[in-house]
Amino acid sequence: MNYYIHHVPGRLRIKTACLRRAECQNHLGQILGDLPGIENHAHNGKIGSVLIHYDPAQLSADDILYHLHKAGCLDSAISASPMASSGNGALVKQVGALFGNALFGTLLRKSVETSVLSLARGFR
């Protein structure tokens, strides 16, 4: 299953098919409402997305992901990760690291392509 997580301190967006399930839609407000530090949240059940604003001094994004995982509102791809169940602040970092590595690889490849083209033009 595919999922999307975007995070900046104080704001977390999650998009996953699991958030379209009725049991998640019915309990999501209560799950988030019970967490200290949640300022507000907006859930779109049709597309399976939730936007959460929270106080990073009281709560971390990994804490939120952990509680959603415990409630069964995240994909198996997220919940199968040992980092998701630990609640120790590593899931968002892991996803960010994967994205960062992919971005770095793309930038490196483009840089090499540009350098090769520049060299080829110089030999004309």
Secondary structure by P-SEA (a helix, b strand, c coil): cbbbbbbcccbbbbbccccccaaaaacaaaaaaacccccccccccccbbbbbbbccccccaaaaaaaaaaacccccccccccccccccccaaaaaaaaaaaaaaaaaaaaaaaaaaaaaaaaac
